[in-house]
Amino acid sequence: MRTYELIFVVDPRVSDEDVVTMTQEYKQMIAHGGSEITSEENWGRRKLAYPIEKLTEGKYVLLNIQSQGGKTSLPEVEHRMRQNDKILRYLTVRTDEDLKRAARRKPSPSAGSPSASSEPAGDEDLDTGEEI
């Protein structure tokens, strides 16, 4: 089973009703593609980190998606979002890979144990903040 997060930022001049309608259309496209929407969060109007098309605010919507067998309609949904002038930005992230990676990573041994080694293990990326 694969899980995804899809977040998109809508132009703040768009009415709340239009944002809901737009979200419903995208949810239908996702469901039609064989995926399931597990949760939806409307974060409302928030300040952007940087201006986009001279706008400093946007309306944020987050969708959590679950897909059996990896078959999704997310590429089609992203294509539609790219064509929609009301959508400022969107981002799709596959979250099940992060969960697998976190489960594989073993907790580091305590400093006092004899099995503690000074060498970093495997492909872990350690940043101690010290200059070498």
C-alpha positions in Angstrom: 0.0 0.0 0.0 1.3 3.4 -0.9 0.5 6.7 0.8 0.8 10.2 -0.5 0.2 13.7 0.6 -1.0 16.2 -1.9 -1.0 19.9 -0.9 -2.0 22.8 -3.1 -2.1 26.5 -2.7 -5.0 28.4 -4.3 -5.1 32.1 -5.2 -6.5 34.0 -2.2 -8.9 35.9 -4.4 -10.9 32.7 -5.2 -14.0 32.3 -3.0 -14.2 29.7 -0.4 -17.1 27.9 -2.3 -14.9 27.7 -5.4 -12.0 26.2 -3.3 -14.4 23.6 -2.0 -15.7 22.8 -5.5 -12.2 22.6 -6.9 -11.2 20.2 -4.0 -14.2 18.0 -4.7 -13.3 17.7 -8.4 -9.8 16.7 -7.5 -11.0 14.2 -4.9 -13.3 12.6 -7.5 -10.5 12.3 -10.0 -8.3 10.6 -7.4 -11.1 8.3 -6.4 -11.9 7.5 -10.0 -8.2 6.4 -10.4 -8.5 3.7 -7.8 -7.1 5.6 -4.8 -8.8 6.5 -1.5 -8.8 9.9 0.3 -8.0 9.1 3.9 -8.2 12.7 5.2 -8.7 16.2 4.0 -7.5 19.4 5.7 -8.4 22.9 4.7 -5.8 25.1 6.3 -7.4 28.3 5.1 -5.7 31.5 4.3 -2.0 31.7 5.2 1.0 33.8 4.5 3.3 32.6 1.7 7.0 32.2 2.4 7.7 34.3 -0.7 5.5 36.3 -3.1 4.0 34.3 -6.0 2.6 36.4 -8.9 2.8 39.4 -6.5 0.5 37.6 -4.0 1.7 37.2 -0.4 -1.1 34.9 0.8 -2.8 31.7 -0.4 -5.4 29.2 0.6 -3.9 25.8 1.5 -5.6 22.4 1.1 -4.0 19.1 2.1 -5.2 15.7 0.9 -3.9 12.4 2.3 -4.2 9.6 -0.2 -3.9 5.8 0.0 -3.4 3.6 -3.0 -3.5 -0.2 -3.3 -0.9 -1.7 -5.7 0.6 1.7 -6.6 -2.1 2.5 -9.3 -3.1 6.2 -9.0 -4.4 9.0 -11.1 -2.0 11.5 -9.4 -0.1 12.3 -12.7 -3.5 13.3 -14.3 -4.5 15.4 -11.2 -1.1 17.2 -11.3 -1.5 17.9 -15.0 -4.9 19.4 -14.3 -3.5 21.5 -11.4 -0.7 22.7 -13.7 -3.3 24.0 -16.2 -5.4 25.7 -13.6 -4.6 29.4 -13.2 -6.2 29.5 -9.7 -3.6 27.1 -8.3 -0.4 28.9 -7.4 1.6 25.8 -6.3 1.1 22.1 -5.6 3.3 19.3 -4.2 2.8 15.5 -4.1 4.9 13.5 -1.7 5.0 9.8 -1.3 5.0 9.2 2.4 5.2 5.4 2.8 8.9 5.5 1.7 9.6 7.9 4.6 7.9 5.5 7.0 9.9 2.5 5.6 13.1 4.4 5.9 12.4 5.4 9.5 11.6 1.8 10.4 14.9 0.6 8.9 16.9 3.1 10.8 18.1 1.6 14.1 18.3 3.7 17.2 21.9 4.7 17.9 23.6 2.8 20.8 24.1 4.6 24.1 27.5 6.3 24.6 28.4 4.1 27.5 27.9 0.8 25.8 30.9 -1.2 24.6 29.3 -1.8 21.2 29.2 1.9 20.5 31.4 2.8 17.5 32.9 6.1 16.5 32.2 5.4 12.8 28.8 6.3 11.3 26.8 3.3 10.3 25.9 2.6 6.6 24.1 5.2 4.6 23.1 7.4 7.6 23.7 11.1 7.0 25.0 12.5 10.3 25.5 16.2 10.8 27.3 17.1 14.0 27.6 20.8 13.2 31.4 20.7 13.7 33.7 21.8 11.0 36.4 19.4 10.0 
